[in-house]
Amino acid sequence: MAVLGGNRIVLQALRFQTGDLRYFRRAGAYANSFHVAVPANVSVGRGSTRLYSSEAKDELRVKYLDGDDSGIVVFGINRPKSKNAISRNLVKLLSEAVDDVKKNNKVRSVIICSLVPGIFCAGADLKERAKMHQSEVGPFVSKARALITELGNLPMPTIAAIDGAALGGGLEMALSCDIRVSSNNAKMGLVEAKLAIIPGAGGTQRLPRCIGVSLAKELIFAARVVDGVEACRLGLVNHSVEQNPSGDSAYLRALALAREFNPQGPIAIRMAKLAINQGIEVDLSTGLAIEEACYSQVIPTKDRLEGLAAFREKRIPNFKGE
């Protein structure tokens, strides 16, 4: 643990231990590429899939990639009848999945995507919401907000692959990720004002931090929806890619990014993320102190020595997260 002076900013040092997905839509096999189900209390092997609940078992499929892609985890949302809308059950399943990867030091990056063609996430499940008593709405929104906050606080890089509409809470989920990639025809917007409410899962805070205060106000006040090209121009997404016939171009670009991250030192990436996330919220002087504290965490690692040895021996380093 590193404590930074009078600002009382505490960095909890992360503890580390040792230790080609394609969605085929041909013949309806898009969702079925996530096909190996194991119970949640059983360890997950190479390239296996975990389903997080016996009820509505297909609503979330989590794939742990293998081979050269080992360390990449894919969260696949699969609620086709509800356009991947955020329900009580989906919040529960995603919370379990986030908790699992948070504890797994072998996970190097997480991609969140949709298994439903043409949709990322349509926001809150309004049909379910309409059946809630007024007293239930606040607690549910709080749980959804907590989930999205936990997703944003994951120590490894997170990438949202937006191959379709990301509206309301769906965009808020994407905004909590470190990186967003969209297809050029994807639609994105915080449209809550159309329902006489405001974004309630971080949208009023994360969108201004992403694209600037004035533009965020304009988009939220107008409940405006933008496509992937405009989103990229605004800085809402990192990359906008032309959609392909199978409808997974954003996912493939996200996977390519995760493959770029995978060979790098995992402790270094986690510390860099922590330094950026905490440092951006404070003044420069305090931010530099946070960077120093995070740097101190990588100095005693075996990975740092491995990096130096690989450089000296002119070979590719083999980082183990130690």
C-alpha positions as CSV (number, residue, x, y, z in Angstrom):
1,M,0.0,0.0,0.0
2,A,1.3,3.5,-0.8
3,V,0.0,6.5,1.0
4,L,0.4,9.9,-0.6
5,G,1.0,12.7,1.8
6,G,-1.6,15.3,3.0
7,N,-4.0,14.6,0.2
8,R,-4.9,11.3,2.0
9,I,-5.0,9.4,-1.4
10,V,-4.4,5.8,-0.7
11,L,-3.4,3.4,-3.4
12,Q,-4.1,-0.2,-2.5
13,A,-1.4,-2.3,-4.2
14,L,-2.8,-5.1,-6.3
15,R,-1.7,-8.6,-5.4
16,F,-0.6,-10.8,-8.3
17,Q,0.0,-14.5,-8.6
18,T,1.7,-16.8,-11.1
19,G,-0.1,-18.6,-13.1
20,D,-9.8,-17.1,-32.3
21,L,-12.9,-16.3,-31.0
22,R,-15.2,-15.6,-33.8
23,Y,-19.0,-15.3,-33.6
24,F,-20.2,-17.4,-36.6
25,R,-23.6,-16.2,-37.6
26,R,-23.8,-18.6,-40.5
27,A,-26.5,-21.2,-39.9
28,G,-27.5,-19.5,-36.7
29,A,-24.3,-20.4,-34.9
30,Y,-23.4,-16.9,-33.8
31,A,-24.5,-17.4,-30.2
32,N,-23.7,-21.1,-30.2
33,S,-19.9,-20.4,-30.6
34,F,-20.1,-20.0,-26.8
35,H,-21.0,-23.6,-26.3
36,V,-19.2,-25.2,-23.4
37,A,-21.1,-24.6,-20.1
38,V,-19.7,-25.4,-16.7
39,P,-21.0,-24.7,-13.2
40,A,-19.9,-21.4,-11.7
41,N,-18.0,-23.2,-8.9
42,V,-15.9,-25.3,-11.3
43,S,-12.6,-24.0,-12.6
44,V,-12.6,-22.9,-16.2
45,G,-10.3,-24.6,-18.7
46,R,-8.8,-23.5,-22.0
47,G,-11.3,-21.9,-24.3
48,S,-14.2,-22.8,-22.1
49,T,-17.4,-20.9,-21.4
50,R,-19.1,-20.2,-18.1
51,L,-22.9,-19.6,-17.8
52,Y,-23.7,-17.5,-14.7
53,S,-27.0,-18.8,-13.5
54,S,-29.4,-21.7,-14.0
55,E,-32.3,-19.3,-14.7
56,A,-32.2,-17.4,-18.0
57,K,-28.9,-19.2,-18.5
58,D,-28.2,-17.8,-22.0
59,E,-28.5,-14.1,-21.0
60,L,-24.7,-13.9,-20.4
61,R,-22.0,-16.0,-21.8
62,V,-18.4,-15.6,-20.7
63,K,-15.7,-17.0,-22.8
64,Y,-12.1,-17.5,-21.6
65,L,-9.9,-17.5,-24.7
66,D,-7.0,-19.9,-25.0
67,G,-3.7,-20.4,-26.9
68,D,-2.1,-17.1,-27.9
69,D,-5.2,-15.3,-26.7
70,S,-5.1,-16.8,-23.2
71,G,-5.8,-14.0,-20.7
72,I,-8.5,-12.4,-22.8
73,V,-12.1,-12.8,-21.5
74,V,-15.2,-12.0,-23.5
75,F,-18.6,-11.1,-21.9
76,G,-21.3,-11.8,-24.4
77,I,-24.7,-10.4,-23.7
78,N,-27.5,-12.5,-25.2
79,R,-31.1,-11.2,-24.6
80,P,-32.4,-11.1,-28.2
81,K,-36.1,-10.7,-27.3
82,S,-35.3,-7.7,-25.2
83,K,-32.6,-6.1,-27.3
84,N,-30.1,-6.9,-24.5
85,A,-31.9,-4.5,-22.2
86,I,-30.6,-4.3,-18.6
87,S,-32.8,-6.4,-16.4
88,R,-32.5,-7.6,-12.8
89,N,-31.2,-10.9,-13.9
90,L,-28.6,-9.4,-16.3
91,V,-27.3,-7.1,-13.6
92,K,-27.0,-10.2,-11.3
93,L,-25.1,-12.2,-14.0
94,L,-22.8,-9.4,-15.0
95,S,-22.0,-8.7,-11.3
96,E,-21.0,-12.3,-10.9
97,A,-18.9,-12.3,-14.0
98,V,-17.2,-9.0,-13.0
99,D,-16.5,-10.4,-9.6
100,D,-14.9,-13.5,-11.0
101,V,-12.5,-11.7,-13.4
102,K,-11.6,-9.1,-10.7
103,K,-10.2,-12.0,-8.5
104,N,-8.4,-13.7,-11.4
105,N,-4.9,-12.4,-11.8
106,K,-4.4,-14.4,-15.1
107,V,-7.0,-12.2,-16.8
108,R,-5.2,-9.6,-18.9
109,S,-8.2,-7.9,-20.7
110,V,-12.0,-8.0,-20.9
111,I,-14.1,-7.4,-23.9
112,I,-17.8,-6.8,-23.5
113,C,-19.9,-7.3,-26.6
114,S,-23.3,-8.5,-27.8
115,L,-24.3,-11.9,-29.2
116,V,-27.4,-10.3,-30.7
117,P,-26.9,-9.0,-34.3
118,G,-27.4,-5.2,-34.7
119,I,-27.7,-4.4,-31.0
120,F,-25.2,-3.7,-28.2
121,C,-27.6,-2.8,-25.3
122,A,-30.8,-0.9,-25.5
123,G,-30.6,0.4,-22.0
124,A,-33.0,-0.4,-19.1
125,D,-35.6,-3.1,-19.6
126,L,-38.6,-0.8,-19.6
127,K,-41.1,-3.6,-19.7
128,E,-39.6,-4.9,-16.4
129,R,-39.3,-1.3,-15.1
130,A,-43.0,-0.7,-15.8
131,K,-43.9,-3.5,-13.4
132,M,-41.8,-2.2,-10.6
133,H,-43.3,-0.3,-7.7
134,Q,-42.0,3.2,-7.4
135,S,-40.1,2.2,-4.3
136,E,-38.2,-0.5,-6.3
137,V,-36.9,1.8,-9.0
138,G,-34.3,3.6,-6.9
139,P,-32.7,0.4,-5.5
140,F,-32.6,-1.2,-8.9
141,V,-30.9,1.8,-10.5
142,S,-28.4,1.8,-7.6
143,K,-27.5,-1.8,-8.3
144,A,-27.1,-1.1,-12.0
145,R,-24.9,1.9,-11.1
146,A,-22.8,-0.2,-8.8
147,L,-22.3,-2.8,-11.5
148,I,-21.2,-0.3,-14.0
149,T,-18.9,1.3,-11.4
150,E,-17.4,-2.2,-10.7
151,L,-16.9,-2.8,-14.4
152,G,-15.1,0.6,-14.6
153,N,-12.9,-0.3,-11.6
154,L,-11.7,-3.6,-13.0
155,P,-7.9,-3.6,-12.7
156,M,-7.2,-4.9,-16.2
157,P,-8.1,-3.1,-19.5
158,T,-11.7,-3.3,-20.6
159,I,-13.0,-2.8,-24.1
160,A,-16.6,-2.3,-25.3
161,A,-17.2,-3.7,-28.7
162,I,-20.3,-1.8,-30.0
163,D,-21.6,-3.6,-33.1
164,G,-25.1,-2.1,-32.8
165,A,-27.3,0.3,-30.8
166,A,-25.9,1.4,-27.4
167,L,-28.6,3.5,-25.8
168,G,-29.1,4.9,-22.3
169,G,-27.7,2.4,-19.8
170,G,-26.1,0.5,-22.7
171,L,-24.0,3.5,-23.5
172,E,-23.3,4.1,-19.8
173,M,-21.9,0.5,-19.6
174,A,-19.7,1.2,-22.6
175,L,-18.5,4.5,-21.1
176,S,-17.3,2.7,-18.0
177,C,-14.9,0.7,-20.2
178,D,-11.3,1.9,-20.9
179,I,-11.7,1.7,-24.6
180,R,-14.7,1.8,-27.0
181,V,-14.8,0.4,-30.5
182,S,-17.9,0.7,-32.7
183,S,-19.0,-0.2,-36.2
184,N,-19.6,2.8,-38.4
185,N,-23.4,2.1,-38.4
186,A,-23.8,1.6,-34.7
187,K,-26.1,4.1,-32.9
188,M,-25.2,5.6,-29.5
189,G,-26.9,8.1,-27.2
190,L,-28.0,8.9,-23.7
191,V,-31.7,9.3,-24.5
192,E,-33.2,9.3,-21.0
193,A,-34.6,12.9,-21.3
194,K,-37.1,11.5,-23.8
195,L,-38.6,9.6,-20.8
196,A,-38.4,12.7,-18.5
197,I,-35.5,11.2,-16.5
198,I,-31.7,11.6,-16.5
199,P,-28.9,9.1,-17.1
200,G,-28.7,7.3,-13.8
201,A,-25.7,4.9,-14.1
202,G,-22.9,7.3,-14.5
203,G,-23.7,8.9,-17.9
204,T,-23.8,12.5,-16.5
205,Q,-20.3,12.0,-15.1
206,R,-18.5,9.8,-17.6
207,L,-19.7,11.4,-20.8
208,P,-18.4,14.9,-19.9
209,R,-15.1,13.3,-18.9
210,C,-15.0,11.6,-22.3
211,I,-16.0,14.3,-24.8
212,G,-16.1,17.5,-22.7
213,V,-18.7,19.2,-20.7
214,S,-20.4,21.4,-23.3
215,L,-20.8,18.6,-25.9
216,A,-22.0,16.2,-23.3
217,K,-24.7,18.6,-22.2
218,E,-25.8,19.1,-25.8
219,L,-26.1,15.3,-26.4
220,I,-27.9,14.7,-23.1
221,F,-30.3,17.7,-23.4
222,A,-31.2,16.8,-26.9
223,A,-31.3,13.0,-26.2
224,R,-29.3,12.8,-29.5
225,V,-28.3,9.6,-31.1
226,V,-25.1,9.5,-33.2
227,D,-23.6,6.9,-35.4
228,G,-20.2,5.3,-35.1
229,V,-18.5,7.8,-37.5
230,E,-19.8,10.8,-35.5
231,A,-19.0,9.1,-32.2
232,C,-15.4,8.7,-33.3
233,R,-15.2,12.4,-34.4
234,L,-16.5,13.4,-31.0
235,G,-14.1,11.2,-29.1
236,L,-16.9,9.0,-27.7
237,V,-15.3,5.9,-29.3
238,N,-11.6,5.2,-30.0
239,H,-12.2,3.5,-33.3
240,S,-15.1,3.3,-35.8
241,V,-14.8,0.5,-38.3
242,E,-16.8,-0.4,-41.3
243,Q,-19.3,-3.1,-40.5
244,N,-18.8,-6.5,-42.2
245,P,-21.3,-9.0,-43.5
246,S,-21.2,-11.1,-40.3
247,G,-21.9,-7.9,-38.2
248,D,-18.9,-8.3,-35.8
249,S,-16.4,-5.8,-37.1
250,A,-16.2,-3.9,-33.8
251,Y,-15.7,-7.1,-31.9
252,L,-12.8,-8.1,-34.2
253,R,-11.2,-4.7,-33.8
254,A,-11.6,-5.0,-30.0
255,L,-10.0,-8.5,-30.1
256,A,-7.1,-7.0,-32.2
257,L,-6.5,-4.4,-29.5
258,A,-6.6,-7.0,-26.7
259,R,-4.0,-9.0,-28.6
260,E,-1.8,-5.9,-28.7
261,F,-2.2,-5.6,-24.9
262,N,-1.7,-9.3,-24.2
263,P,2.1,-9.5,-24.6
264,Q,2.9,-6.5,-22.4
265,G,3.7,-6.7,-18.7
266,P,0.3,-7.4,-16.9
267,I,1.3,-5.7,-13.6
268,A,2.6,-2.7,-15.5
269,I,-0.6,-2.4,-17.4
270,R,-2.7,-2.6,-14.2
271,M,-0.5,0.0,-12.5
272,A,-0.7,2.3,-15.6
273,K,-4.5,2.1,-15.6
274,L,-4.6,2.8,-11.8
275,A,-2.2,5.8,-12.2
276,I,-4.3,7.2,-15.1
277,N,-7.7,6.7,-13.5
278,Q,-6.7,8.2,-10.2
279,G,-4.4,10.8,-11.5
280,I,-6.9,12.3,-14.0
281,E,-9.3,13.2,-11.1
282,V,-6.7,15.3,-9.1
283,D,-4.3,18.2,-9.7
284,L,-1.0,17.5,-11.6
285,S,1.2,17.5,-8.5
286,T,-1.0,14.9,-6.8
287,G,-1.2,12.9,-10.0
288,L,2.6,12.8,-10.3
289,A,2.7,11.4,-6.7
290,I,0.2,8.8,-7.7
291,E,2.3,7.8,-10.7
292,E,5.4,7.5,-8.4
293,A,3.5,5.3,-6.0
294,C,2.3,3.0,-8.9
295,Y,5.8,2.9,-10.4
296,S,7.1,1.7,-7.0
297,Q,4.9,-1.3,-7.4
298,V,6.5,-2.5,-10.6
299,I,10.2,-2.1,-9.4
300,P,10.3,-5.3,-7.3
301,T,8.5,-7.6,-9.8
302,K,10.1,-10.5,-11.6
303,D,8.4,-9.2,-14.8
304,R,10.6,-6.1,-14.7
305,L,13.7,-8.3,-14.5
306,E,12.4,-10.5,-17.3
307,G,11.9,-7.4,-19.5
308,L,15.5,-6.3,-19.0
309,A,16.8,-9.8,-19.6
310,A,14.8,-10.2,-22.8
311,F,16.1,-6.8,-24.0
312,R,19.7,-7.8,-23.3
313,E,19.3,-11.2,-25.0
314,K,17.3,-9.8,-27.9
315,R,14.3,-12.1,-27.4
316,I,10.6,-11.7,-26.7
317,P,9.9,-11.4,-23.0
318,N,7.7,-14.0,-21.2
319,F,5.8,-12.0,-18.6
320,K,3.9,-14.0,-15.9
321,G,2.4,-11.3,-13.8
322,E,4.9,-11.8,-11.0
